[in-house]
Amino acid sequence: MISIINYSVHMDASLYMQKQKKIADEQAILEDVFNII
């Protein structure tokens, strides 16, 4: 039972990190576009 909880927490954490990385990548792209302009 504990392993299932740990697994779901790990999955939530990795999904959260992926989302944060995606947001950071998009912000970096926007900054590049503004720098070009």
Backbone as a chain_set.jsonl record, in Angstrom:
{"seq": "MISIINYSVHMDASLYMQKQKKIADEQAILEDVFNII", "coords": {"N": [[0.832, -1.199, 0.0], [1.901, 1.231, 0.859], [3.828, 1.531, -1.088], [2.307, 2.038, -3.344], [1.286, 4.552, -2.766], [3.673, 6.007, -2.629], [4.447, 5.704, -5.275], [2.433, 7.109, -6.684], [2.849, 9.659, -5.684], [5.416, 10.121, -6.64], [4.904, 10.074, -9.406], [3.191, 12.292, -9.625], [5.007, 14.275, -8.882], [6.939, 14.106, -10.922], [5.394, 14.725, -13.15], [4.709, 17.332, -12.455], [7.246, 18.532, -12.487], [7.843, 18.241, -15.201], [5.891, 19.921, -16.257], [6.663, 22.381, -15.174], [9.149, 22.641, -16.43], [8.339, 22.817, -19.075], [6.945, 25.231, -19.015], [9.069, 26.938, -18.369], [10.681, 26.602, -20.64], [8.98, 27.685, -22.593], [8.873, 30.341, -21.722], [11.532, 31.043, -22.095], [11.695, 30.887, -24.867], [9.927, 32.947, -25.57], [11.361, 35.12, -24.518], [13.611, 35.037, -26.172], [12.41, 35.686, -28.611], [11.552, 38.316, -28.091], [14.042, 39.484, -27.712], [15.105, 39.313, -30.256], [13.442, 41.041, -31.637]], "CA": [[0.0, 0.0, 0.0], [2.777, 2.403, 0.924], [4.52, 1.679, -2.366], [1.373, 2.659, -4.285], [1.257, 5.983, -2.437], [4.949, 6.571, -3.059], [4.451, 5.734, -6.736], [1.585, 8.199, -7.162], [3.528, 10.913, -5.345], [6.522, 10.262, -7.584], [4.338, 10.425, -10.707], [2.749, 13.681, -9.539], [6.187, 15.135, -8.839], [7.58, 14.141, -12.234], [4.516, 15.489, -14.036], [4.855, 18.732, -12.055], [8.533, 18.999, -12.987], [7.734, 18.372, -16.652], [5.095, 21.111, -16.541], [7.498, 23.535, -14.859], [10.172, 22.741, -17.464], [7.669, 23.276, -20.281], [6.692, 26.655, -18.824], [10.356, 27.624, -18.437], [11.09, 26.592, -22.039], [8.156, 28.643, -23.319], [9.308, 31.679, -21.328], [12.819, 31.28, -22.739], [11.41, 31.145, -26.28], [9.369, 34.295, -25.645], [12.445, 36.072, -24.292], [14.411, 35.052, -27.395], [11.658, 36.426, -29.63], [11.62, 39.74, -27.753], [15.413, 39.942, -27.924], [15.286, 39.469, -31.7], [12.765, 42.289, -31.992]], "C": [[0.869, 1.251, 0.0], [3.454, 2.627, -0.426], [3.609, 2.336, -3.401], [1.323, 4.166, -4.039], [2.548, 6.643, -2.906], [4.994, 6.7, -4.575], [3.635, 6.912, -7.248], [2.217, 9.55, -6.847], [4.662, 11.168, -6.326], [6.002, 10.683, -8.953], [3.869, 11.876, -10.705], [3.942, 14.624, -9.591], [6.827, 15.231, -10.215], [6.715, 14.894, -13.234], [4.641, 16.977, -13.74], [6.164, 19.301, -12.597], [8.494, 19.177, -14.496], [6.972, 19.635, -17.015], [5.913, 22.37, -16.277], [8.557, 23.74, -15.942], [9.558, 23.274, -18.752], [7.403, 24.775, -20.187], [7.995, 27.44, -18.962], [10.843, 27.69, -19.88], [10.294, 27.617, -22.833], [8.56, 30.071, -22.977], [10.633, 32.02, -22.002], [12.614, 31.598, -24.215], [10.859, 32.556, -26.444], [10.46, 35.343, -25.461], [13.336, 36.162, -25.528], [13.718, 35.869, -28.472], [11.74, 37.923, -29.35], [13.025, 40.288, -27.974], [15.681, 40.156, -29.403], [14.638, 40.772, -32.161], [13.569, 43.458, -31.409]], "O": [[0.622, 2.2, -0.744], [3.632, 3.766, -0.859], [4.078, 3.103, -4.242], [1.319, 4.958, -4.981], [2.519, 7.715, -3.511], [5.514, 7.682, -5.104], [4.079, 7.636, -8.14], [2.133, 10.48, -7.648], [4.851, 12.293, -6.789], [6.588, 11.554, -9.596], [4.113, 12.61, -11.662], [3.896, 15.653, -10.265], [7.219, 16.318, -10.638], [7.236, 15.625, -14.077], [4.676, 17.794, -14.66], [6.192, 20.421, -13.107], [9.043, 20.145, -15.023], [7.34, 20.343, -17.953], [5.866, 23.319, -17.06], [8.836, 24.873, -16.332], [10.172, 24.086, -19.445], [7.608, 25.508, -21.154], [8.021, 28.491, -19.603], [11.364, 28.721, -20.306], [10.857, 28.341, -23.654], [8.586, 30.928, -23.86], [10.838, 33.155, -22.432], [13.282, 32.478, -24.759], [11.271, 33.284, -27.348], [10.479, 36.348, -26.172], [13.772, 37.254, -25.893], [14.359, 36.655, -29.169], [11.97, 38.714, -30.265], [13.182, 41.439, -28.382], [16.407, 41.079, -29.774], [15.204, 41.512, -32.966], [13.189, 44.616, -31.58]]}, "num_chains": 1, "name": "protein.A"}
